[in-house]
Amino acid sequence: MRYTALCEALPMNYLVVKWIHLVSVMIFASGMLVTPWLVNGVCRQPRDENQQKFLVSLRSYHRLITSTGLTLAWVLGWMMANSAQWWGHPWFRVKLLFATLLSAQHGAVSGRLRKLCGDPQCTYKPLRFPWFFLGLVLIAGLVVLKPSI
């Protein structure tokens, strides 16, 4: 089934897709803003059994909730871009670049969590992702203003 046929088969209205997309982005963003902060709290030194259990549960949350938010944001964003034909707009291409970079940061956090869950003695320098928040702000500005860059 072609993508356009799939979009036509779904009885969703553009505003409903946009709403679910925004909720997905908020879920993804909240997970990405909180996870590094929580990881920093327990990973500056070797962990005891309770801290390790907490880290394993945080990884499960990150995989189930944050990753699902990211996936839904991409799928629904793709649907909106196709329906509104934004692919040729410069502001959309810049937004797509920043969205890809935020997704890459998600991969970095996921990899860090995987390594930390595998070895309780493993320590890391604190995660610092101020760029994630900046990326969110830039994407929001591009979407709202839609400048002709």
Secondary structure, DSSP 8 states (H G I E B T S, - for coil): --HHHHHHHS---HHHHHHHHHHHHHHHHHHHHHHHHHHHHH-SS---HHHHHHHHHHHHHIIIIIHHHHHHHHHHHHHHHHHHT-TT-HHHHHHHHHHHHHHHHHHHHHHHHHHHHH-TT--------HHHHHHHHHHHHHHHH----
